[in-house]
Amino acid sequence: MSNEFRSRFVSHAQLAVERAGRAQTEAATNQYLVLPFFQLLGYDPLDPDEVVPEAHASFSDKFKNRVDFAICQDKTPVIAVESKKVGALVEANRGELKGYFNAVPSVKLGILTDGLTFQLFTDTSAENMMDDEPFAVVDLTEAAQGQVDANALDALMRLRKGTFDPANVGADARRKMHVAAYADALQRVLANPDERFVRVMMDIASIEGRRTSRMVEEHAPLVREAADTMLDRKILERVGFADRSDLVRIPAESPAVPAPAEATPEPAAPVESGVVTTETERQVLEYVRARLPFLIEREEELYQKLSHIRSVDHKTVFCVFYRQERKGKLFNFTEGTRGARFRFEFVTPEGAGWVNTDTLSDIDAPLLAAFTARVQELG
């Protein structure tokens, strides 16, 4: 069922992105984008007992709270929806939604949307008091490009008519928030294990020897390499290559692995004196190596090429390439100083193009295009 819903969700996202340019008003946004979204979830916008437009909740005759739509179960509002014109979604818009959410005890989920982005809120901190931050964000622009966030898809699955459970939405949101926090913490600690974590891992792995500072320091890079190996295994399991021992990660610090016998040997990338690879640059390289196996979608011939991805750190840019730095360049990366955190200059079949972003998943499309093109050119 999840695959079938995912397919329908992606199709809806593609149609929504196509229509978004014609949604020049809030009314048009509701008509072209928001109501079809309700239908995707199984709700009938034409049933007044199920979808109520301009829903009101009043503290008094003087102070009224209204949302654009209320979705009901058994004629009782359980989901409140506040919509804005495409591209006009700002944090200040949350006030109206929060006022209605807090005024109607039966409402357990709030949605703030501009038709393309759907922010989902509940009451994880205090009952019947809407949280300040969403527990999930559904981005149709990303989904239209095939970048479907697993957390967002799971949240939508639970929102469908016949599946949505108002009594448990808060607990589910807390679970998602805690999982996300733990995932972020694991990513940080595995990328740069501190002394406490290394000591714990040494104990769990039953490493013999007295835990001196020197010994712990020596084992820190081993723990990081072990984390990389574990991630490789998980990636290969998910894409159906768990039994392929030849598909392994090549750490950034490792010497270049020789190419197969029939290929021309690749020279090692030069290392400039005085250059220190930053944690952000390592994060970018790790993202490339972890993400590409998913993007190439089980194409075994391309899997064979993943081991030829290299990087070289220059004083001004961090370059990631395939086989050869100049001919096989995928992108140049520099850390942003203002605005976006990541700045990429990609080399794709269409030419060079810049991507400035705070979210690494935004590079998926040009990354895949550049890698595919370099493989075709260099073999």
C-alpha positions in Angstrom: 0.0 0.0 0.0 2.8 2.4 0.8 4.3 2.0 -2.7 1.0 2.6 -4.3 0.4 5.7 -2.1 3.9 7.0 -2.8 3.3 6.8 -6.5 0.0 8.7 -6.2 1.7 11.2 -4.0 4.5 11.9 -6.5 2.0 12.2 -9.3 0.0 14.7 -7.3 3.1 16.7 -6.5 4.1 16.9 -10.1 0.6 18.2 -11.1 0.6 20.6 -8.2 4.0 22.1 -9.2 2.7 22.5 -12.7 -0.4 24.3 -11.5 1.3 26.5 -8.9 2.2 29.2 -11.4 -1.5 29.8 -12.0 -2.4 30.1 -8.3 -2.0 33.9 -8.0 -4.5 34.3 -5.1 -5.4 32.4 -1.9 -8.7 31.4 -3.4 -6.9 29.9 -6.5 -4.4 28.2 -4.2 -7.3 26.5 -2.4 -9.0 25.5 -5.6 -6.1 24.2 -7.6 -3.8 22.9 -4.8 -5.3 22.5 -1.4 -8.6 20.8 -2.2 -6.9 18.2 -4.5 -4.5 17.5 -1.6 -7.5 16.7 0.6 -8.7 14.3 -2.1 -5.3 12.7 -2.2 -5.8 11.8 1.5 -9.3 10.5 0.8 -11.4 13.4 2.1 -14.3 14.8 0.1 -14.3 18.6 -0.2 -17.9 18.5 -1.4 -19.2 16.8 1.8 -20.1 19.5 4.3 -19.9 17.0 7.1 -16.3 16.2 6.2 -14.6 19.4 4.9 -15.9 22.7 6.4 -14.6 25.9 4.8 -14.2 29.1 6.8 -14.5 27.2 10.1 -15.1 29.3 13.2 -14.4 28.9 16.9 -15.4 31.8 19.2 -14.2 32.7 22.6 -16.7 35.6 22.6 -18.6 37.8 20.1 -15.6 40.1 20.1 -12.8 37.6 19.6 -13.3 35.0 16.9 -10.9 32.3 15.6 -11.2 31.1 12.1 -9.3 28.7 9.8 -9.7 28.2 6.0 -10.8 24.6 6.5 -11.7 22.1 9.2 -11.6 18.4 8.4 -14.1 16.4 10.5 -14.7 12.9 11.8 -18.3 12.2 12.6 -19.0 15.9 12.1 -16.4 16.9 14.7 -13.4 18.9 13.6 -10.1 17.0 14.2 -7.8 18.8 11.6 -7.5 22.5 11.2 -6.1 23.9 7.9 -4.8 27.5 7.3 -3.8 28.2 3.7 -2.0 31.1 2.1 -1.2 32.0 -1.5 1.6 30.1 -3.2 4.9 31.4 -2.0 3.4 33.6 0.8 4.0 31.1 3.7 5.8 32.8 6.6 6.2 31.9 10.3 3.8 34.7 11.3 0.9 32.8 9.6 0.9 30.3 12.4 -1.0 32.7 14.7 -4.4 32.1 13.1 -4.0 28.4 13.0 -2.8 28.3 16.6 -5.8 30.4 17.8 -8.3 27.9 16.3 -6.3 24.9 17.4 -6.1 26.0 21.0 -9.8 27.0 21.0 -11.2 23.7 19.7 -10.2 20.8 22.0 -11.3 18.1 19.4 -8.6 19.4 16.9 -5.4 17.4 17.2 -3.6 18.3 14.0 -2.9 21.7 12.4 -1.8 22.2 8.8 -0.3 25.4 7.5 0.1 25.5 3.8 0.7 27.5 0.6 -0.4 24.5 -1.6 3.2 23.3 -2.2 4.5 23.2 1.4 2.5 21.6 4.2 3.6 22.1 7.7 2.1 19.7 10.2 1.6 20.7 13.9 0.2 19.0 17.0 0.4 19.4 20.8 3.4 17.5 22.0 4.4 20.0 24.7 1.0 20.8 26.3 -2.4 19.3 25.5 -4.6 21.4 23.3 -1.8 24.0 22.9 -0.3 23.9 19.4 3.5 23.5 19.2 5.5 26.4 17.9 7.4 24.1 15.4 6.0 21.5 13.0 6.8 17.9 13.6 6.8 17.2 9.8 7.0 19.2 6.6 5.7 17.9 3.3 7.4 19.6 0.3 5.7 18.9 -3.0 8.4 20.7 -5.0 10.9 18.1 -3.8 8.5 15.2 -4.2 7.8 16.2 -7.8 11.5 15.5 -8.5 11.3 12.1 -6.8 12.9 13.3 -3.6 10.3 11.9 -1.2 11.1 12.3 2.5 10.4 9.1 4.3 9.2 11.0 7.4 6.9 13.2 5.4 5.4 10.2 3.5 4.8 8.4 6.8 3.1 11.4 8.2 0.8 11.6 5.2 0.0 7.9 5.3 -1.3 8.5 8.9 -3.4 11.5 7.8 -5.5 9.5 5.3 -9.3 9.2 5.8 -9.9 6.0 7.7 -6.4 5.9 9.1 -6.1 9.2 10.9 -6.4 8.7 14.7 -6.7 12.0 16.6 -6.0 10.3 19.9 -2.5 9.1 18.9 -1.3 11.8 16.6 0.6 13.6 19.5 2.4 10.4 20.5 3.3 9.7 16.8 4.6 13.3 16.5 6.7 12.9 19.6 8.2 9.7 18.2 9.1 11.4 15.0 10.7 14.3 16.8 12.7 12.1 19.1 13.9 9.8 16.2 15.0 12.9 14.3 16.9 14.2 17.3 18.6 10.9 17.8 19.4 10.6 14.1 21.0 14.1 14.2 23.0 13.2 17.3 24.2 9.9 15.8 25.3 11.7 12.6 27.3 14.2 14.7 28.9 11.7 17.0 29.7 9.2 14.2 31.3 11.9 12.1 33.6 13.0 14.9 33.4 10.5 17.8 34.3 12.2 21.2 36.2 10.5 24.0 33.0 9.4 25.9 31.5 7.7 22.8 34.8 6.0 21.9 35.1 4.6 25.4 31.6 3.3 25.3 32.2 1.6 21.9 35.4 0.1 23.1 33.5 -1.5 26.1 30.6 -2.7 23.9 33.1 -4.2 21.4 35.1 -5.8 24.3 38.4 -4.2 23.2 41.1 -5.4 25.5 43.6 -3.0 27.1 43.7 -0.2 29.7 41.6 2.8 28.5 44.4 5.3 28.5 44.0 8.7 26.7 46.4 7.6 24.1 44.6 4.3 23.4 41.3 6.1 23.2 42.8 8.7 20.8 44.1 5.9 18.6 40.7 4.2 18.5 38.7 7.3 17.5 39.4 7.1 13.8 38.7 3.3 13.9 35.3 3.9 15.4 34.6 6.5 12.6 35.7 4.0 9.9 33.6 1.3 11.5 30.6 3.6 11.3 31.3 4.2 7.6 31.4 0.4 7.1 28.2 -0.1 8.9 26.4 2.6 6.8 27.8 0.9 3.6 26.3 -2.4 4.7 22.9 -0.8 5.4 22.9 1.0 2.1 23.7 -2.2 0.2 21.0 -4.1 2.1 18.3 -1.6 1.2 19.2 -1.6 -2.5 19.5 -5.4 -2.8 23.3 -5.8 -3.0 23.9 -7.0 0.6 26.0 -10.0 -0.7 28.3 -7.8 -2.9 31.6 -7.5 -1.0 33.2 -5.6 -3.9 31.0 -2.5 -3.3 32.7 -0.9 -0.4 33.3 2.7 0.8 36.7 4.3 0.1 37.4 6.6 3.1 38.5 10.1 2.2 41.8 9.6 4.1 42.6 6.3 2.3 44.9 6.1 -0.7 43.3 5.8 -4.1 42.3 2.2 -4.9 43.8 1.0 -8.3 41.4 0.7 -11.1 40.5 -2.7 -12.6 43.2 -4.3 -14.7 41.6 -3.3 -18.0 41.3 0.3 -17.1 43.9 3.1 -17.1 45.4 3.6 -13.6 44.2 6.8 -12.0 46.7 9.1 -10.4 46.2 10.0 -6.8 44.8 13.5 -6.2 47.5 16.0 -5.1 47.4 17.4 -1.6 48.2 21.1 -1.3 50.3 22.0 1.7 48.5 23.9 4.4 45.1 22.7 3.4 42.9 21.3 6.1 39.7 19.5 5.1 36.8 20.9 7.2 34.0 18.9 8.9 31.5 20.4 6.4 33.6 19.3 3.5 33.7 15.8 4.9 30.0 15.9 5.4 29.5 16.8 1.8 31.7 14.0 0.6 29.9 11.5 2.9 26.5 12.6 1.6 27.6 12.1 -2.0 28.9 8.6 -1.2 25.8 7.6 0.8 23.2 9.2 -1.5 24.4 8.1 -5.0 23.6 4.4 -4.4 20.0 5.4 -3.9 19.8 7.8 -6.8 21.1 5.4 -9.4 18.2 3.0 -8.6 19.7 -0.5 -8.8 21.7 0.1 -12.0 24.5 -2.4 -11.3 26.8 -1.0 -14.0 26.7 2.3 -12.2 27.3 0.7 -8.9 30.5 -0.7 -10.2 31.6 2.9 -10.8 30.9 4.3 -7.3 34.4 3.3 -6.0 36.0 5.8 -8.4 34.5 8.9 -6.8 37.4 11.0 -5.4 37.9 14.3 -3.7 40.7 16.9 -3.5 40.8 19.8 -1.2 42.3 23.0 -2.6 42.8 26.2 -0.8 39.8 27.9 -2.3 37.5 25.0 -3.2 36.8 21.3 -2.4 36.4 19.3 -5.6 34.6 16.0 -5.9 35.2 14.1 -9.1 35.0 10.8 -11.0 38.3 9.1 -12.0 40.0 12.4 -13.2 39.8 15.7 -11.4 39.6 17.9 -14.6 37.7 15.7 -17.0 35.6 13.9 -14.4 34.7 16.8 -12.1 31.2 16.5 -10.5 31.3 19.8 -8.6 33.3 22.3 -6.8 32.2 23.1 -3.2 32.7 26.1 -1.0 31.3 26.8 2.4 28.8 29.7 2.4 29.5 32.7 4.5 26.2 34.4 4.2 22.8 33.1 3.4 23.1 29.5 2.2 25.4 27.1 4.1 26.4 25.0 1.1 27.6 26.4 -2.3 28.0 24.0 -5.2 29.2 24.6 -8.8 28.1 21.5 -10.8 29.3 20.4 -14.2 26.4 18.8 -16.0 25.6 18.1 -19.7 23.8 21.4 -19.7 27.0 23.3 -18.5 28.0 24.7 -15.2 25.3 25.6 -12.7 25.3 26.9 -9.1 23.2 25.4 -6.2 23.1 27.5 -3.0 21.3 25.7 -0.2 21.0 24.8 3.4 19.7 21.3 2.6 22.0 18.8 1.0 19.1 16.9 -0.6 18.7 19.9 -3.0 21.8 18.7 -4.9 20.4 15.2 -5.7 19.2 16.0 -9.3 22.4 17.8 -10.5 24.6 15.2 -8.6 23.0 12.3 -10.4 23.1 14.2 -13.8 26.8 15.0 -13.3 27.8 11.5 -12.2 25.9 9.8 -15.0 27.5 12.1 -17.6 31.0 11.6 -16.3 30.6 7.8 -16.4 29.4 8.0 -20.0 32.4 10.2 -20.9 35.1 8.3 -19.0 33.7 4.8 -18.8 
